[in-house]
Amino acid sequence: MPNFLIIGHEEKIFMKYVFEVSWEVCNKVGGIHTVIATKAGEAIKAYGEAYLALGPDIGQNEEFEECSDPFFDLIKPAIEQTGIPVRMGRWKIPARPKVILVGGFKERFNIERLLHAFWEQYGVDSYEGGWDYVEPVLFSTACAEIIEAISSSVKKDGDSFVGHFHEWMSGAGVLYLEKNQPQIGTVLSTHATMLGRAMAHHNPYYYHEMELSSETTSKANQYGVEAKHAMEASSAKVADCFTTVSEITSREAHLVLKEKPDLVIYNGLNTAEIPFAEEKERREIKNKILEISSEFLGEKLPENTLLWISSGRYEYKNKGYDIIIEALSKLRENKQNDLPPILMLFLVAADQQTASKENWQQGNENYRPIAISPVHNIDHDPVINACKHFGLDERSFPVRTVFSTLYVDGNDGIFNIKYNDILKSCDLSLFPS
């Protein structure tokens, strides 16, 4: 066990329990999933069996494997007393950390009473918060209750407990523990502030704007993120340790949240945790993507086509999709380049979950051959309009563009290939976030 002290000739065992809480544990929706998944191996080296990750039980957590464990047997009675339904098992990644999926949070609380309590105790104004605000508040509060129950049931002299919460979406858990179990340490990690993200979408010079004005509440209201901003600012202030992932994010947090981070903990990618494909497997996946895309585009893409990709949340400017599209357009101007044809995949998770090839025929012909899936408010979609503006929909152009708003999990109805498999089959990935 890695957590122990030797005092004289006696070995005194103590445990430092670390609970990592995120909406993206066993739930691949963004980059935080990769951050936590790839550092899990190092976390287990440091904390052993005292490291647990908590995520939402969404019913179909494909990366989760329910299983028994002596530790689960130990904490099960305490969790059952909370009345919160959970599933306990392992995360199906190389490190295989222990995971608790938390369910029932939608029905667990009287929402108005809970939000009022956060307002009364911490000044968190939830009035403008919709379900996309309320749901993570309920989830993280339930996670904090689970952490509280576990710590009460296993604590021995010398043990310590830390809850590590990611983003504003887990901030309510920080507030709950500070109020009910302040002896449990809390860490809040902000990867990008909610207000900063909203402002950056509209104004690339928002840092300068924030430096000129200390007012944030009115700006949060202006950009429609007042409740999320209030939760983020309060939990950053209350947490025992507030961290960000880069110096620029630290500066942003200081300006936007009025709280100077205690530490900068850089995001990293542990490549040892990523199973790279053999050349044969990579070629098979790439050929399948080219075949599907050829069928959609109505033209045969040659075998030497380069496969490029960009992906992430649908934040057109923040994720740099605008920069990529404009850069691709310059390939037309460069008469000296001898690149083979390029297939540019934009896999942007938006509001669509599944689709089918029939959508190609049923959709608006004006947006083909760009969108391989249905697109919300298609006439005003920024990716489609930019691609058409720069001629990326023209067959004479050396780049073919395929745009999907589907959540690519292997069952999207179009590619039916898992995201990591698509990623490792590409010749180039572009993430100018």
Salt bridges, closest charged atoms under 4 A:
GLU20 OE2 - LYS39 NZ 2.84
GLU20 OE2 - HIS164 ND1 3.34
GLU20 OE2 - HIS166 NE2 2.69
GLU42 OE2 - LYS45 NZ 3.23
GLU49 OE1 - ARG90 NH2 3.59
GLU49 OE1 - LYS98 NZ 2.96
ASP57 OD1 - ARG87 NH2 2.83
GLU63 OE1 - HIS33 NE2 2.74
GLU65 OE1 - ARG96 NH2 2.88
ASP69 OD2 - ARG90 NH2 2.98
GLU120 OE2 - HIS116 NE2 3.73
ASP132 OD2 - LYS228 NZ 2.72
GLU135 OE2 - LYS106 NZ 3.57
GLU145 OE1 - ARG108 NH2 2.76
GLU167 OE2 - ARG197 NH2 3.64
GLU209 OE2 - LYS219 NZ 2.82
GLU211 OE2 - ARG251 NH2 2.51
GLU259 OE1 - LYS237 NZ 3.28
GLU279 OE2 - ARG282 NH1 3.83
GLU295 OE1 - LYS357 NZ 3.12
GLU299 OE2 - ARG400 NE 2.75
GLU315 OE2 - ARG197 NE 3.62
GLU315 OE2 - ARG313 NE 2.97
ASP351 OD2 - HIS376 ND1 3.93
GLU365 OE2 - ARG368 NH1 3.87
GLU394 OE1 - ARG332 NH2 3.68
ASP421 OD1 - LYS424 NZ 2.91
ASP427 OD1 - ARG282 NH2 2.75
ASP427 OD2 - LYS286 NZ 2.67
